[in-house]
Every structure is written in C-alpha cells, then in structure tokens.
Amino acid sequence: KGKLYSLIADITKRHMQSSLGAECFTKAQRIAEDAFSHILKFIKVGVIEKEIQLELDFFMLRNGGEGLSFETIAVSGKNSSMPHGVPCDKKVENGDFITMDFGTIINGYHSDMTRTVAVGFATDEMKNVYDAVLKAQKNCLDNIKACISCKDGDMFARSVINDSGYGKYFTHSTGHGVGVEIHEFPNLSPASDSILQVGNIVTVEPGIYIPGKFGVRIEDMALITENGCRNLTDAPKELIIL
C-alpha cells in the first residue's frame, strides 16, 4: 500500500509540471473557494449542519465540479471538536464555531480546503485557539520547502501549538499529499521518514479540538518548490464572525 501511494504521488508530481495538471488543480481549488464565499452568505442561526454540507456540495457541482473530493464536513459547536465529525441535524447556534472541510475534482485532480468561522460572536478562548491554529499554519507555510523532512514540516506547525499550551488537543498530522488521490504521500507527520520534493502538493491543516467545547482547523494546499512553497489556496483565513 505504501509503494502504491508513493507511485501515485510521483504521478501527481509529474502532472504538476504540465500546464494541464496545474490548470486542473487551480480550477478545482477556485471552485471550492467560490463555494466558501457562497456559504458565508448562507450560514445563519437555525440552519442545520446537513444543510450547510449539501449547499457546499451543490454549489461545487453546479459550478463545474465533476465530483466531490470526499464527503464534505460541516460541523458546529461541540461537534466541531471532532476532527472528522459527520454533519447531522444539529442547528447552528449563536456563538458556535463551524468547521467546513470540502473540495471538488476536475479531470481527476482533487482540491481540499478547511475553514472555521464563528457565528454571532467568539469568546476570548475561541479567539485564542483560532489565533494559535492560524499562527501554526502560517509558520508551516513559511518554512516548508524541498529537501526538508516531513517530520520537520509537521513540527513547524506543532511547535507553535505546543508553545500555545494546546499541544494535547492537536490530535492528527499537519498534512498529507493530495493530487490524483485525495490522500497521497508524503505526509507531514511526526511518524514520517519522507523528504519533501519539488512538485509535491501537501495540505497544511493544523487543528485544535477541545472535547465538549469546540474545534478549529485551517487548511490550505501547498506546492513544494526548491526554496519554499506556493500556496494554491486563495481564500481569507483571518477569523470571520458572521
């Protein structure tokens, strides 16, 4: 299985060197970003999680997406404390965080992004957690590049969250490869022995999940270059309060 994922990642890397591959990735990501802009106008108190999920899905498919990259996540309030929560009939309430993880496909190329927004207001604790996740994500994006280890890539995000005091609530890897499959090598993980290479596309998605309270995740896709990375995601990520 590991050899297969590695082979798939090599295919993605070669495709990104072609204008067609880069164009398809960009188109898929722009559709997802347009869906995010759209959903900000749709979300309000009383809307249920499943309605947010379906509205994101319908928008992406209606506007050129050829399929969903994975089953869309749209979870709110306490449910956002589950990294892979499944949308349910819970209604959005004032003071909720809503975490949305979604993407679409163009010619077999996947997009993947996550944004967390607040509804009505955000407490000081919510703002502090959001700020820690955002700083962690930015630090990783500022420092990853070809020829560094995936372990180091993970630590660029994890160290910031550890220093913020929320380390035990960051319960997954910082990112994974994405391309012709939604999960590919390499993984930005403390358990990975891989080295980042020019042309790899990885997600950068640190998160903090406080059980019974709320969670925050922010995710972009990054194309690894010789001297850094190029962020393929063009969507606001400062805290939005609807």
C-alpha positions in Angstrom: 0.0 0.0 0.0 2.8 2.4 0.8 4.5 1.7 -2.5 1.2 2.4 -4.3 0.7 5.7 -2.5 4.3 6.7 -3.3 3.8 5.8 -7.0 0.6 7.9 -7.1 2.4 10.8 -5.5 5.1 10.6 -8.3 2.3 10.7 -10.9 0.9 13.9 -9.2 4.3 15.5 -9.1 4.9 14.9 -12.8 1.4 16.2 -13.7 2.1 19.4 -11.8 5.0 20.0 -14.2 2.5 20.1 -17.1 0.3 23.1 -17.8 -2.8 20.9 -17.9 -2.2 19.5 -14.4 -1.6 22.9 -12.9 -4.7 24.3 -14.6 -6.9 21.5 -13.3 -5.7 21.8 -9.8 -6.2 25.5 -9.9 -9.7 25.2 -11.3 -10.8 22.7 -8.7 -9.5 24.9 -5.9 -11.1 28.1 -7.2 -14.5 26.3 -7.4 -14.1 25.3 -3.7 -13.1 28.9 -2.8 -16.2 30.2 -4.6 -18.2 27.7 -2.6 -16.7 29.1 0.6 -17.6 32.7 -0.4 -21.1 31.5 -1.1 -21.6 29.6 2.1 -20.7 32.6 4.2 -24.0 34.2 2.9 -26.0 31.0 3.6 -25.0 30.3 7.2 -27.2 31.7 9.9 -28.6 30.8 13.3 -31.0 27.9 12.9 -29.5 26.3 9.8 -28.7 22.7 10.3 -25.3 21.2 9.6 -26.6 18.9 6.8 -28.0 21.9 5.0 -24.5 23.6 5.1 -23.0 20.4 3.8 -25.5 20.0 1.0 -25.3 23.7 0.0 -21.5 23.4 -0.4 -21.8 20.2 -2.4 -24.5 21.6 -4.7 -22.6 24.8 -5.3 -19.4 23.0 -6.3 -21.2 20.6 -8.6 -23.4 23.3 -10.1 -20.3 25.4 -10.9 -18.2 22.9 -12.7 -17.0 20.4 -10.1 -17.0 16.9 -11.6 -17.4 15.2 -8.2 -16.6 15.7 -4.5 -13.1 15.1 -3.3 -14.5 13.4 -0.2 -17.6 13.6 2.0 -17.9 17.2 3.0 -17.6 18.0 6.7 -19.7 20.8 8.2 -19.9 20.6 11.9 -20.7 23.2 14.5 -20.4 24.0 18.2 -19.4 20.9 20.3 -19.4 18.8 17.1 -16.5 20.9 15.7 -14.3 19.3 18.5 -14.4 16.1 16.4 -11.8 16.4 13.6 -13.7 14.1 11.3 -17.2 14.8 12.5 -20.2 13.9 10.4 -22.8 16.6 9.7 -26.1 15.9 11.5 -29.4 17.7 12.3 -27.8 20.0 14.8 -28.9 23.6 14.4 -26.3 26.4 14.3 -26.4 28.5 17.4 -25.1 31.9 18.3 -21.5 31.6 19.5 -20.8 28.4 17.5 -17.7 27.7 15.6 -18.4 26.0 12.3 -15.7 23.9 10.7 -16.1 23.1 7.0 -13.7 20.7 5.1 -14.5 20.3 1.4 -13.2 20.0 -2.1 -14.0 19.1 -5.7 -12.5 17.3 -8.7 -11.5 18.5 -12.1 -10.2 15.9 -14.6 -9.2 13.6 -11.7 -7.4 16.4 -9.7 -8.6 17.0 -6.2 -8.9 20.2 -4.2 -9.0 20.2 -0.4 -9.5 23.1 2.0 -10.9 23.8 5.5 -12.1 26.9 7.1 -13.6 27.6 10.5 -15.9 30.6 11.1 -17.8 31.9 14.1 -21.5 32.8 14.2 -22.6 35.8 16.2 -19.6 36.2 18.4 -16.4 34.5 19.6 -15.3 34.2 23.2 -11.7 35.1 24.2 -10.9 31.4 24.4 -12.3 30.8 20.9 -10.2 33.7 19.6 -7.0 32.4 21.4 -7.5 29.0 19.9 -8.1 30.3 16.4 -5.1 32.5 16.7 -2.9 29.6 17.7 -4.0 27.5 14.8 -3.6 30.3 12.3 0.0 31.1 13.6 0.9 27.4 13.4 -0.4 27.1 9.8 1.4 30.3 8.7 4.7 29.1 10.3 4.5 25.8 8.5 3.7 27.5 5.1 6.6 30.0 5.7 9.1 27.2 6.3 8.4 24.1 4.3 10.4 23.5 1.1 12.1 20.8 -0.8 14.7 18.6 0.9 13.4 19.0 4.4 12.0 16.1 6.3 8.2 15.7 6.7 8.8 15.4 10.4 10.3 18.9 10.4 7.4 20.1 8.3 5.0 18.8 10.9 6.9 20.4 13.7 6.8 23.9 12.1 3.1 23.8 13.0 3.1 21.5 16.0 5.7 23.5 17.9 3.6 26.7 17.7 0.5 24.9 19.1 2.7 23.2 21.8 4.0 26.6 22.8 0.5 28.0 23.0 -0.4 25.4 25.6 -2.9 23.4 23.4 -0.5 20.7 22.2 -2.5 17.8 23.6 -5.5 19.0 21.6 -3.7 18.7 18.2 -4.5 15.1 17.5 -3.6 14.5 13.9 -0.8 15.1 11.4 -0.2 18.5 10.0 -0.9 17.5 6.4 -1.0 14.9 3.6 -0.2 14.7 0.0 -3.1 15.4 -2.4 -3.4 15.1 -6.1 -4.9 12.4 -8.3 -6.0 10.8 -5.0 -7.2 12.8 -2.0 -4.7 11.2 0.3 -1.2 10.5 -1.1 2.4 10.6 0.1 4.1 12.4 1.6 2.5 13.1 4.9 3.6 16.0 7.2 3.7 13.8 10.2 5.9 13.1 13.2 5.9 9.5 12.1 7.0 10.1 8.5 10.6 9.4 7.3 9.9 11.0 3.9 11.7 14.0 2.4 9.7 16.8 0.6 10.5 17.1 -3.1 9.9 19.8 -5.7 6.4 19.2 -7.2 4.8 17.6 -4.1 1.5 19.0 -3.1 0.7 18.8 0.6 -2.1 20.1 2.7 -1.2 22.2 5.7 -4.0 21.8 8.2 -3.2 22.1 11.9 -6.1 22.0 14.3 -7.0 22.2 18.0 -10.0 20.2 19.3 -11.2 20.7 22.8 -13.6 17.9 23.8 -17.1 19.1 24.6 -16.4 22.7 23.6 -15.2 23.4 20.0 -12.5 22.8 17.5 -10.7 24.9 14.9 -8.9 23.7 11.7 -7.5 25.8 8.9 -6.3 24.1 5.7 -4.5 25.2 2.5 -2.8 23.2 -0.3 0.9 24.0 -0.8 3.0 23.2 -3.9 6.6 22.4 -2.7 9.3 24.4 -4.5 13.1 24.5 -4.2 13.1 27.5 -1.9 9.7 27.3 -0.2 6.2 26.6 -1.3 3.5 28.2 -3.4 0.1 28.3 -1.6 -2.5 27.1 -4.1 -5.3 28.3 -1.8 -6.6 31.9 -2.2 -9.3 32.4 0.5 -9.4 34.5 3.6 -8.4 32.8 6.8 -8.4 35.5 9.4 -11.2 34.9 11.9 -14.6 35.6 10.3 -17.5 36.3 12.6 -20.9 36.0 10.8 
